[in-house]
Amino acid sequence: MLLTITCTRPDGAAWAASDLGYLLHKNPSRIQAFEQSYGVAQVLYPEASEERCTAALLLEIDPVRLVRGKAKGTPEFSLAQYVNDRPYAASSLLAVAISTVFGSALHGRCKQRPELAETALPLRIELPAVPCRGGVETVERVFAPLGWEVRATPLPLDPAFPEWGDSHYVRLELTGTLRLADALSHLYVLLPVLDGGKHYWLDSTEIDKLLRVGEGWLVGHPEREWITRRYLNRRHALVQDALARLAELDDLEPEQLGAVDDTDDETTDADASAAADEPVTGGEQEVRPPSLAVLRRATVLNALREAGANRVLDLGCGQGALLREMVADKAFTEIVGIDVSVLALRIAQRRMRRLPEWQSKRVTLRQGALTYTDASLRGYDAAVLMEVIEHVDAPRLGALEHAVFGSAAPGSVVVTTPNGEYNVRYEGMTPGAFRHSDHRFEWSRAEFAAWAHRVGETYGYTVRFEPVGPVDAELGASTQMAVFTKGIAATDSDTKGAA
Ligand code: SAH
């Protein structure tokens, strides 16, 4: 099993191609061997000049060790334990070797050449045999959106018998200008995905690994659901969890993502499932009811319109899902998005840039913490705190209340937060767990109402409540919303309580 990475120095660049050795933390002048549980990994450089440098990762798999290692995923019938493609095909074992042998490079760490680790380099990656049941087209679909020029050549089943047709292996050549860490992370995630073969037991830490290594590219990948499903071997609960967390990183709800077939989480016959398992691009779309995220944005926008707001603050705007809808309505003449997360703001910014100018020019994005007062936020018609308060530590919530209701003091404040009571309606959710790992609390309707009334009284706002999403007779709706209005005397109908 062989992987080669070639780096070419562009004319006039201030670095040498052989600096690839620093990035990989492997000296080009030596051959180095690393014992692995399944064999030996060697790193060597067939070429290392200033202009061009090629690093090769060569895996010699010991099939006997693979069997002894147990649970290493070779098929369970006896001969196949000894006769299989693992020693020759670039699969999950190569991914494991990338993470153990090139771990620092995979995570973009390089003390000697930190700037080079951040630089997109002209790279060429070659893999002589990649198992891929979906064929050449699948390889294209997963690598091309990441900026690679893809050349995948099917390998014949047996060159001596061309009439037998092609095997499910391809020779893969990827060319592109990318950071080395990104290139390695693409291989790390996508090689096992293309292979589809299980090779070790997966537990929930795999999700963290997937999200960490796929950071920055998996969220925006058009085939992210298919990739996630295949990476996690279609293990239902893990896949659902991972899709939910990806959706949190983006602005979709998990229910907007592809339905996961929960019957095949233990599929062993990869051939049988391969056809059903192809990436879905286009084709038939099921009609689904609007997701909770969609309903929530619509309800918040309605509340803002009812309040007659023109100049609006989106506090904790995240990646700008609400901003994108606000700018489409000319009634909102000035929109300010604030968030503490630079990464989220960067994504929001990118989305704003794609909009027509008449829309994007009404939006300002700023980094800031909502627990500190900011005089420039005073005088707005309305502020939105959509799914934000539950991210704030309870002891800091008072500071946020003061900064928003006391200092910025807009005419109206629209707050949404999960209704914790509703969680029991979510199948598969552990009792007592939160919907997101960053949530500090998920209040019941009574807790939210008590908080809202106290805040309203303290800062001179009346409050009314509205459910978001289908209302369960017993538990209320999944999301609860409070609309605060400054200075209007409370009436009974204004305070009818959380529905
Ligand atoms: N309102 C958006 C994002 C909700 S996620 C939406 O509904 O789609 C919560 C957001 O609040 C995150 O983007 C997080 O970075 C931000 N946030 C949490 N605590 C914050 C604080 N103290 N100051 C500013 N932003 C905060």
Residues whose N, C-alpha, C, O or C-beta is under 5 A from the ligand:
A	BS01	SAH	L315 G316 C317 G318 A321 I338 D339 V340 S341 A344 G368 A369 L370 T371 M386 E387 V388 H391
